[in-house]
Amino acid sequence: MSYGRATASSCACFWTGERVELLKKLWSEPGLSCRDIANMLGVSRNAVIGKGGRLNLPTRPQVPCAPKAASSPPGPQPQRFPKPADDTGTPLPVNDRDIPLEQRRGLLELTTATCRWPIVDPRTDAFFYCGAPTTRIGQSYCSDHYARAYIVRSAA
C-alpha cells in the first residue's frame, strides 16, 4: 500500500553515480547552502543532507543568513501581570505549599480555566497542580505562576 506520492528523492534510482558526483562537487563549493544544492538537483534539502551524511561528506561551513529588514513593526508586547505585593508594594514570595486543599487539582481535574502549574516532584504522592483560576481562558497559569514562568525583560 502506498502512503504518498513517490518522488524522485524517494527512489533509489535517483542517486545515480553521476548525481552522486555532482552532489560531491556542489557540496565542496563554498557559499552554497544545502537548499541551493537541493534546488539545483531537484530534490528536497533533507534528501541532500541525508545523502551527504550517508556518503560521510565533511560537515559544511555555516552559510550566513541575510540580515532581516528593520522596517517590520515590532510584534505585540507580552502582557505583564503584577506580582503579589503587600501594602508597602514589596513583592510577596509565593509559597506553593500554602495552596488551599480545595483549590488543588489532579491531572484529570484540570480544565482550560484552571492553573496547570505543577507543585512538588511528580514522582511523589504529594504531587498536585495549583488549580487557581486563570486570568484568561486558555492561559496555562494563574497570574502568580504566569509572573514566575514568563519573566519579561525591560527594554532598557
SEPALUM-809451 format. One record per residue: x, y negated, z negated of N, C-alpha, C in turn; residue number from 0. Coordinates in nm, 3 decimals. Each point is the difference from the previous one (the first is absolute). Layout:
<recs>
((X Y Z) (X Y Z) (X Y Z) NUM)
...
</recs>
This chain:
<recs>
((0.085 0.117 0.000) (-0.085 -0.117 0.000) (0.089 -0.123 0.000) 0)
((-0.034 -0.098 0.079) (0.079 -0.123 0.010) (-0.061 -0.105 -0.091) 1)
((0.083 -0.069 -0.077) (-0.048 -0.103 -0.091) (0.021 -0.140 0.054) 2)
((0.055 -0.013 0.112) (0.023 -0.132 0.056) (0.052 0.012 0.141) 3)
((0.013 -0.113 0.063) (0.048 -0.005 0.137) (0.149 0.026 0.002) 4)
((0.046 0.084 0.086) (0.143 0.027 0.012) (0.067 -0.119 0.065) 5)
((0.111 -0.042 -0.054) (0.075 -0.112 0.056) (0.136 0.050 0.045) 6)
((0.068 -0.088 0.072) (0.133 0.037 0.049) (0.094 0.030 -0.115) 7)
((-0.013 -0.074 -0.111) (0.092 0.021 -0.112) (-0.028 0.129 -0.075) 8)
((-0.122 0.056 0.016) (-0.031 0.123 -0.072) (0.037 0.124 0.079) 9)
((0.036 -0.015 0.126) (0.040 0.114 0.082) (0.149 0.023 -0.014) 10)
((0.038 0.125 -0.020) (0.141 0.034 -0.009) (0.070 -0.028 0.132) 11)
((-0.075 0.004 0.112) (0.061 -0.022 0.130) (0.036 -0.146 0.024) 12)
((-0.045 -0.090 -0.084) (0.029 -0.142 0.019) (0.148 -0.029 -0.021) 13)
((0.061 0.061 -0.101) (0.140 -0.029 -0.031) (0.090 0.089 0.086) 14)
((0.008 -0.036 0.126) (0.090 0.070 0.093) (0.143 -0.044 -0.029) 15)
((0.095 0.066 0.060) (0.141 -0.036 -0.019) (0.028 -0.144 0.039) 16)
((-0.061 -0.046 0.113) (0.023 -0.138 0.044) (-0.057 -0.099 -0.100) 17)
((-0.120 0.028 -0.051) (-0.063 -0.092 -0.096) (0.080 -0.004 -0.131) 18)
((0.053 0.114 -0.042) (0.081 0.003 -0.122) (0.126 -0.084 0.020) 19)
((0.062 0.012 0.117) (0.120 -0.080 0.029) (-0.034 -0.149 0.003) 20)
((-0.115 -0.034 0.059) (-0.044 -0.140 0.004) (-0.026 -0.050 -0.143) 21)
((-0.062 0.083 -0.082) (-0.024 -0.038 -0.140) (0.133 -0.026 -0.071) 22)
((0.099 0.088 0.020) (0.130 -0.018 -0.065) (0.066 -0.130 0.046) 23)
((-0.012 -0.030 0.131) (0.060 -0.122 0.054) (-0.069 -0.124 -0.060) 24)
((-0.134 0.001 0.001) (-0.073 -0.115 -0.054) (0.021 -0.012 -0.151) 25)
((0.013 0.112 -0.070) (0.020 0.002 -0.144) (0.128 -0.075 -0.038) 26)
((0.103 0.015 0.084) (0.129 -0.062 -0.031) (0.007 -0.147 0.041) 27)
((-0.100 -0.050 0.074) (-0.001 -0.140 0.044) (-0.029 -0.090 -0.120) 28)
((0.086 -0.101 -0.025) (-0.029 -0.092 -0.111) (-0.115 -0.093 0.038) 29)
((-0.079 -0.036 -0.096) (-0.109 -0.095 0.021) (-0.131 0.062 0.043) 30)
((-0.003 0.129 0.031) (-0.124 0.066 0.037) (-0.062 0.065 -0.123) 31)
((-0.126 -0.028 -0.022) (-0.068 0.065 -0.111) (-0.059 0.132 0.047) 32)
((-0.042 0.082 -0.093) (-0.065 0.126 0.036) (-0.129 -0.026 0.077) 33)
((-0.066 -0.109 -0.031) (-0.121 -0.038 0.073) (0.034 -0.030 0.146) 34)
((0.111 -0.072 0.023) (0.043 -0.030 0.138) (0.032 0.128 0.076) 35)
((0.072 0.090 -0.064) (0.035 0.127 0.063) (-0.127 0.079 0.032) 36)
((-0.094 0.001 -0.093) (-0.125 0.073 0.020) (-0.076 -0.057 0.119) 37)
((-0.004 -0.132 0.012) (-0.069 -0.062 0.113) (0.068 0.036 0.132) 38)
((0.133 0.005 0.002) (0.072 0.036 0.122) (-0.024 0.145 0.041) 39)
((-0.012 0.087 -0.100) (-0.020 0.142 0.028) (-0.148 0.037 0.015) 40)
((-0.089 -0.088 -0.042) (-0.143 0.029 0.009) (-0.050 0.095 -0.107) 41)
((0.062 -0.006 -0.119) (-0.042 0.084 -0.113) (-0.022 -0.089 -0.121) 42)
((-0.040 0.059 -0.109) (-0.019 -0.077 -0.123) (0.134 -0.023 -0.071) 43)
((0.001 -0.100 -0.084) (0.119 -0.030 -0.080) (0.037 0.119 -0.087) 44)
((-0.100 0.067 -0.056) (0.026 0.116 -0.085) (0.061 0.115 0.077) 45)
((-0.038 0.014 0.129) (0.059 0.106 0.082) (0.149 -0.027 0.019) 46)
((0.035 -0.126 0.020) (0.142 -0.036 0.017) (0.076 0.025 -0.129) 47)
((-0.055 -0.044 -0.113) (0.067 0.018 -0.129) (0.014 0.148 -0.032) 48)
((-0.105 0.077 0.024) (0.004 0.143 -0.028) (0.102 0.073 0.085) 49)
((0.003 -0.031 0.129) (0.096 0.067 0.088) (0.143 -0.042 -0.036) 50)
((0.018 -0.128 -0.032) (0.133 -0.045 -0.042) (0.046 0.073 -0.125) 51)
((-0.089 0.024 -0.092) (0.034 0.074 -0.122) (0.033 0.146 0.030) 52)
((-0.079 0.063 0.088) (0.026 0.139 0.035) (0.131 0.018 0.076) 53)
((0.041 -0.105 0.073) (0.127 0.005 0.073) (0.118 -0.044 -0.087) 54)
((-0.028 -0.033 -0.126) (0.102 -0.048 -0.094) (0.075 -0.121 0.054) 55)
((-0.074 -0.091 0.065) (0.061 -0.123 0.049) (0.032 -0.089 -0.119) 56)
((0.104 -0.086 0.009) (0.036 -0.084 -0.113) (-0.113 -0.099 -0.032) 57)
((-0.004 -0.042 -0.125) (-0.104 -0.096 -0.039) (0.021 -0.129 0.077) 58)
((-0.110 -0.061 0.036) (0.005 -0.121 0.081) (0.013 -0.122 -0.090) 59)
((0.076 -0.102 0.048) (0.006 -0.123 -0.079) (-0.135 -0.068 0.000) 60)
((-0.030 -0.068 -0.109) (-0.127 -0.070 -0.014) (-0.005 -0.117 0.098) 61)
((-0.107 -0.007 0.079) (-0.020 -0.112 0.092) (-0.073 -0.108 -0.077) 62)
((0.055 -0.123 -0.007) (-0.068 -0.104 -0.077) (-0.134 -0.036 0.064) 63)
((-0.097 -0.023 -0.084) (-0.133 -0.039 0.046) (0.001 -0.149 0.034) 64)
((-0.088 -0.037 0.092) (-0.014 -0.141 0.034) (-0.062 -0.073 -0.119) 65)
((0.046 -0.122 -0.030) (-0.059 -0.072 -0.113) (-0.146 -0.033 0.027) 66)
((-0.079 0.004 -0.105) (-0.143 -0.030 0.012) (-0.020 -0.150 0.016) 67)
((-0.102 -0.033 0.073) (-0.032 -0.141 0.020) (-0.049 -0.061 -0.130) 68)
((0.047 -0.119 -0.031) (-0.037 -0.066 -0.125) (-0.131 -0.077 0.014) 69)
((-0.063 0.005 0.118) (-0.120 -0.080 0.021) (-0.125 0.065 -0.058) 70)
((0.008 0.128 -0.041) (-0.118 0.065 -0.054) (-0.030 -0.053 -0.139) 71)
((-0.128 -0.028 -0.029) (-0.036 -0.051 -0.132) (0.018 0.108 -0.105) 72)
((0.030 -0.038 -0.123) (0.016 0.101 -0.105) (-0.132 0.071 -0.026) 73)
((0.009 0.126 -0.041) (-0.118 0.080 -0.029) (-0.069 -0.047 -0.127) 74)
((-0.112 0.061 -0.032) (-0.073 -0.040 -0.120) (0.082 0.029 -0.125) 75)
((-0.005 -0.091 -0.094) (0.074 0.014 -0.124) (-0.073 0.096 -0.093) 76)
((0.073 0.087 -0.070) (-0.068 0.092 -0.093) (-0.064 -0.077 -0.114) 77)
((-0.113 0.051 -0.045) (-0.071 -0.065 -0.109) (0.076 0.024 -0.130) 78)
((0.016 -0.104 -0.078) (0.070 0.013 -0.128) (-0.102 0.012 -0.112) 79)
((0.022 0.097 -0.084) (-0.088 0.019 -0.115) (0.077 -0.043 -0.124) 80)
((-0.063 -0.079 -0.084) (0.071 -0.043 -0.121) (0.020 0.117 -0.094) 81)
((0.117 0.003 -0.063) (0.026 0.102 -0.101) (-0.075 -0.039 -0.127) 82)
((-0.044 0.097 -0.079) (-0.072 -0.033 -0.122) (0.089 -0.084 -0.092) 83)
((-0.058 -0.102 -0.061) (0.076 -0.090 -0.087) (-0.079 -0.029 -0.127) 84)
((0.074 -0.042 -0.104) (-0.067 -0.039 -0.123) (-0.040 -0.147 0.009) 85)
((-0.044 -0.059 -0.111) (-0.048 -0.138 0.001) (0.108 -0.101 0.037) 86)
((0.127 0.034 -0.022) (0.108 -0.093 0.032) (0.046 0.014 0.145) 87)
((-0.051 0.098 0.074) (0.040 0.021 0.138) (0.114 0.098 0.015) 88)
((0.046 0.058 -0.110) (0.108 0.098 0.005) (-0.055 0.133 0.049) 89)
((0.061 0.060 0.104) (-0.050 0.129 0.048) (0.004 0.107 -0.108) 90)
((-0.107 0.076 -0.009) (-0.008 0.110 -0.096) (0.052 0.127 0.065) 91)
((0.072 0.083 -0.075) (0.041 0.128 0.058) (-0.122 0.090 0.013) 92)
((-0.007 0.072 0.109) (-0.111 0.092 0.021) (0.042 0.135 -0.055) 93)
((-0.072 0.049 -0.099) (0.029 0.129 -0.059) (-0.104 0.098 0.049) 94)
((0.042 0.089 0.088) (-0.093 0.095 0.060) (-0.059 0.096 -0.101) 95)
((0.065 0.021 -0.111) (-0.051 0.093 -0.102) (-0.122 -0.058 -0.073) 96)
((-0.024 -0.132 0.013) (-0.114 -0.064 -0.067) (-0.126 0.000 0.085) 97)
((0.001 0.068 0.113) (-0.119 0.005 0.086) (-0.107 0.080 -0.072) 98)
((-0.121 -0.056 -0.012) (-0.107 0.070 -0.073) (-0.032 0.136 0.062) 99)
((-0.037 0.094 -0.085) (-0.029 0.136 0.046) (-0.113 0.003 0.102) 100)
((-0.103 -0.084 -0.018) (-0.113 0.002 0.093) (0.036 -0.057 0.137) 101)
((0.111 -0.073 0.009) (0.044 -0.057 0.127) (0.089 0.098 0.078) 102)
((0.067 0.090 -0.067) (0.094 0.092 0.063) (-0.073 0.093 0.096) 103)
((0.068 0.032 0.112) (-0.061 0.085 0.102) (0.095 0.113 0.040) 104)
((-0.059 0.113 0.035) (0.074 0.109 0.062) (-0.005 -0.018 0.152) 105)
((0.072 0.081 0.071) (0.009 -0.013 0.145) (-0.136 0.005 0.068) 106)
((-0.085 0.091 -0.041) (-0.130 0.017 0.064) (-0.100 -0.106 -0.042) 107)
((0.032 -0.080 -0.099) (-0.090 -0.106 -0.046) (0.030 -0.135 0.064) 108)
((0.106 -0.010 0.079) (0.039 -0.127 0.062) (-0.095 -0.036 0.113) 109)
((-0.025 -0.129 0.015) (-0.080 -0.051 0.112) (0.077 -0.115 0.064) 110)
((-0.057 -0.059 0.104) (0.065 -0.114 0.065) (-0.007 -0.125 -0.088) 111)
((-0.078 0.004 -0.105) (-0.014 -0.117 -0.087) (0.074 0.017 -0.133) 112)
((0.079 0.108 -0.015) (0.074 0.020 -0.125) (0.150 -0.002 0.026) 113)
((0.073 -0.045 -0.100) (0.146 -0.010 0.009) (0.061 0.140 0.003) 114)
((0.089 0.021 0.095) (0.063 0.131 0.018) (0.145 0.000 -0.045) 115)
((0.032 -0.083 -0.101) (0.136 -0.006 -0.054) (0.022 0.121 -0.088) 116)
((0.100 0.084 0.029) (0.023 0.119 -0.082) (0.068 -0.037 -0.132) 117)
((-0.044 0.065 -0.107) (0.054 -0.025 -0.133) (0.068 0.128 -0.049) 118)
((0.117 -0.012 -0.057) (0.088 0.105 -0.051) (0.039 0.099 0.110) 119)
((0.078 0.096 -0.035) (0.053 0.098 0.094) (-0.112 0.093 0.047) 120)
((-0.020 0.014 0.133) (-0.108 0.085 0.048) (0.016 0.147 -0.033) 121)
((0.117 0.041 -0.044) (0.021 0.141 -0.036) (-0.047 0.031 -0.141) 122)
((-0.046 -0.101 -0.074) (-0.045 0.023 -0.137) (-0.152 0.003 -0.006) 123)
((-0.051 0.051 -0.110) (-0.145 0.004 -0.020) (-0.056 -0.138 -0.034) 124)
((0.084 -0.094 -0.038) (-0.045 -0.134 -0.037) (-0.019 -0.090 0.121) 125)
((0.024 0.049 0.121) (-0.007 -0.081 0.121) (-0.142 -0.045 0.028) 126)
((-0.014 -0.127 0.042) (-0.129 -0.055 0.042) (0.025 -0.121 0.088) 127)
((-0.106 -0.053 0.061) (0.006 -0.123 0.079) (-0.067 -0.111 -0.079) 128)
((0.039 -0.124 0.027) (-0.049 -0.116 -0.075) (-0.153 -0.006 0.001) 129)
((-0.063 -0.001 0.115) (-0.145 0.001 0.008) (-0.067 -0.134 -0.015) 130)
((0.074 -0.109 -0.023) (-0.060 -0.133 -0.013) (-0.060 -0.042 0.135) 131)
((-0.097 -0.090 -0.001) (-0.056 -0.047 0.127) (0.105 -0.077 0.080) 132)
((0.000 0.021 0.131) (0.090 -0.075 0.086) (-0.062 -0.136 0.032) 133)
((0.084 -0.095 0.040) (-0.053 -0.133 0.029) (-0.073 -0.004 0.133) 134)
((0.036 0.090 0.090) (-0.068 0.011 0.129) (-0.020 0.147 0.032) 135)
((-0.111 0.033 0.065) (-0.026 0.137 0.042) (0.109 0.041 0.099) 136)
((0.055 0.118 -0.017) (0.103 0.050 0.089) (0.141 -0.031 -0.047) 137)
((0.014 -0.093 -0.093) (0.133 -0.028 -0.056) (0.034 0.113 -0.095) 138)
((0.125 0.039 -0.006) (0.037 0.118 -0.077) (0.008 -0.024 -0.150) 139)
((0.030 -0.123 -0.042) (0.029 -0.024 -0.141) (-0.084 -0.115 -0.057) 140)
((-0.012 -0.001 -0.132) (-0.060 -0.113 -0.070) (0.099 -0.117 0.007) 141)
((-0.041 -0.117 -0.044) (0.086 -0.118 0.013) (0.130 0.016 -0.078) 142)
((-0.003 0.062 -0.118) (0.122 0.019 -0.079) (0.100 0.090 0.072) 143)
((-0.047 0.114 0.050) (0.090 0.092 0.067) (0.039 -0.050 0.138) 144)
((-0.087 -0.076 0.065) (0.034 -0.060 0.129) (0.118 -0.096 -0.018) 145)
((-0.003 -0.079 -0.108) (0.110 -0.094 -0.026) (0.130 0.074 -0.028) 146)
((-0.008 0.118 -0.057) (0.123 0.079 -0.026) (0.049 0.070 0.126) 147)
((-0.093 0.040 0.088) (0.038 0.076 0.119) (0.053 -0.088 0.110) 148)
((-0.057 -0.118 0.019) (0.038 -0.087 0.110) (0.059 -0.128 -0.054) 149)
((0.131 -0.003 -0.008) (0.070 -0.118 -0.049) (0.018 -0.093 0.119) 150)
((-0.060 -0.118 -0.007) (0.007 -0.096 0.109) (0.113 -0.098 -0.033) 151)
((0.099 -0.005 0.088) (0.111 -0.092 -0.021) (-0.038 -0.137 0.052) 152)
((0.045 -0.102 -0.071) (-0.030 -0.136 0.043) (0.087 -0.035 0.121) 153)
((-0.043 -0.099 0.078) (0.070 -0.038 0.121) (0.129 -0.077 -0.031) 154)
((0.016 -0.050 -0.121) (0.117 -0.080 -0.036) (0.123 0.083 -0.018) 155)
</recs>
